[in-house]
């Protein structure tokens, strides 16, 4: 079963027409659950979410740690050592 998609979610965005092959059981669920003129919007939304989540997946834990450190407030060595000493008492 082929599905022709044209994303019109936002008229200011450029869109591409795509032909996608789907297993029959997925197509049947799609046409049952999504309003007739909303299929493209639904498919684009699901793909966008899936691609966003895939992009957020960790690729290198060290890079992720370094990027997280950049976002945290800077703490002086003096304060860090004081907190360590306080924790050891």
Backbone torsions as a table, in degrees:
resi	resn	phi	psi	omega
1	UNK	NA	128.0	178.0
2	UNK	-102.4	144.0	178.1
3	UNK	-124.8	124.9	176.8
4	UNK	-96.6	126.5	-173.2
5	UNK	-117.5	138.7	172.3
6	UNK	-140.9	108.9	-174.3
7	UNK	-78.0	115.7	176.7
8	UNK	-117.3	31.9	-177.1
9	UNK	-58.0	-42.3	-178.6
10	UNK	-137.3	118.8	-174.0
11	UNK	-63.9	-17.1	179.5
12	UNK	-82.6	-10.7	179.2
13	UNK	-88.5	145.0	171.6
14	UNK	-72.7	143.7	179.6
15	UNK	-123.2	158.8	176.7
16	UNK	-127.5	139.2	175.5
17	UNK	-86.1	130.9	-175.4
18	UNK	-132.2	139.2	172.5
19	UNK	-103.6	125.7	-176.2
20	UNK	-123.8	134.0	174.7
21	UNK	-94.0	129.9	-179.1
22	UNK	-123.6	146.1	170.2
23	UNK	-59.8	147.3	-175.6
24	UNK	-56.6	-41.5	-177.9
25	UNK	-64.7	-33.4	177.7
26	UNK	-71.3	-43.0	178.8
27	UNK	-60.4	-44.0	179.5
28	UNK	-61.1	-42.8	177.8
29	UNK	-64.3	-40.4	-179.7
30	UNK	-60.2	-49.6	-176.9
31	UNK	-71.3	-22.7	175.9
32	UNK	-76.5	-36.4	-171.4
33	UNK	-94.9	-23.0	-173.5
34	UNK	-112.0	132.4	177.8
35	UNK	-55.9	149.9	-171.3
36	UNK	-50.4	-45.9	-175.5
37	UNK	-97.1	18.6	-177.7
38	UNK	-118.3	7.1	-174.9
39	UNK	-62.1	-47.0	-179.2
40	UNK	-60.1	-45.2	179.7
41	UNK	-60.9	-44.3	-179.6
42	UNK	-62.9	-49.1	-178.9
43	UNK	-61.9	-43.8	179.3
44	UNK	-62.3	-41.2	-179.9
45	UNK	-64.2	-45.0	179.8
46	UNK	-64.8	-43.4	178.6
47	UNK	-64.0	-42.6	179.6
48	UNK	-60.7	-44.9	179.1
49	UNK	-62.8	-44.6	-179.4
50	UNK	-64.0	-43.5	179.2
51	UNK	-66.2	-37.8	177.6
52	UNK	-63.2	-45.2	179.8
53	UNK	-65.1	-38.5	179.0
54	UNK	-64.1	-39.1	179.6
55	UNK	-66.1	-34.2	-178.2
56	UNK	-75.3	-15.0	-177.9
57	UNK	-63.1	145.0	-178.0
58	UNK	-66.4	129.2	175.8
59	UNK	-106.4	-37.2	179.0
60	UNK	-142.5	111.9	-176.6
61	UNK	-60.7	-31.6	-180.0
62	UNK	-68.5	-45.1	176.7
63	UNK	-60.6	-41.4	178.8
64	UNK	-62.1	-41.8	179.2
65	UNK	-64.1	-46.6	-179.8
66	UNK	-62.1	-42.3	178.4
67	UNK	-64.5	-37.9	177.1
68	UNK	-64.6	-43.4	178.7
69	UNK	-58.5	-36.5	179.8
70	UNK	-65.4	-29.5	-177.8
71	UNK	-83.0	-21.5	-177.1
72	UNK	-79.2	154.3	177.5
73	UNK	-65.2	147.2	179.3
74	UNK	-75.0	132.9	178.8
75	UNK	-123.2	133.7	-177.8
76	UNK	-70.1	155.6	177.0
77	UNK	-59.1	-37.4	-179.3
78	UNK	-58.7	-45.1	179.3
79	UNK	-67.6	-37.5	179.0
80	UNK	-64.3	-47.5	-179.8
81	UNK	-64.0	-37.5	177.9
82	UNK	-63.3	-41.3	178.9
83	UNK	-66.1	-38.0	178.2
84	UNK	-65.3	-46.6	179.0
85	UNK	-60.7	-42.0	-179.8
86	UNK	-62.1	-38.7	179.7
87	UNK	-70.1	-23.1	-178.6
88	UNK	-86.9	-11.7	-176.9
89	UNK	-78.2	NA	NA
